[in-house]
Amino acid sequence: MQYKKFGKRGLFDELNTKENLSKIGNPLERLLRVIDFEMFRPELEENLLNPDHKNKAGAKPYDVVMMF
């Protein structure tokens, strides 16, 4: 399954964003230490994605774990 990608980003954009969020106290980092969100992937993909597409037209779906 291919997922949507973010727009064109610079070489260090993602690293700089993560560092800036960490400096101000990113609550997601604390959640990631406690919860393994990947354990939800099989059930999310089974229930949210439609495997019966007639063709490949249309927008690609976002990553289901990211949306969860």
BELHUWO-V663015 format. One record per backbone hydrogen bond with DSSP energy under -1.0 kcal/mol. CO is the residue of the C=O (numbers start at 1). NH is the residue of the N-H. E is the energy in kcal/mol with one decimal. If there is no record, write none. Layout:
CO,NH,E  CO,NH,E
This chain:
12,16,-2.8  13,17,-2.3  14,18,-2.4  15,19,-2.3  16,20,-2.4  17,21,-2.4  18,22,-2.3  19,23,-2.0  20,24,-1.4  27,31,-1.9  28,32,-2.6  29,33,-1.2  31,35,-3.1  36,39,-1.4  37,40,-1.8  38,41,-1.3  40,44,-2.5  41,45,-3.0  42,46,-2.1  43,47,-2.1  44,48,-2.6  45,49,-1.3  61,4,-1.4  63,67,-2.0  64,68,-1.5
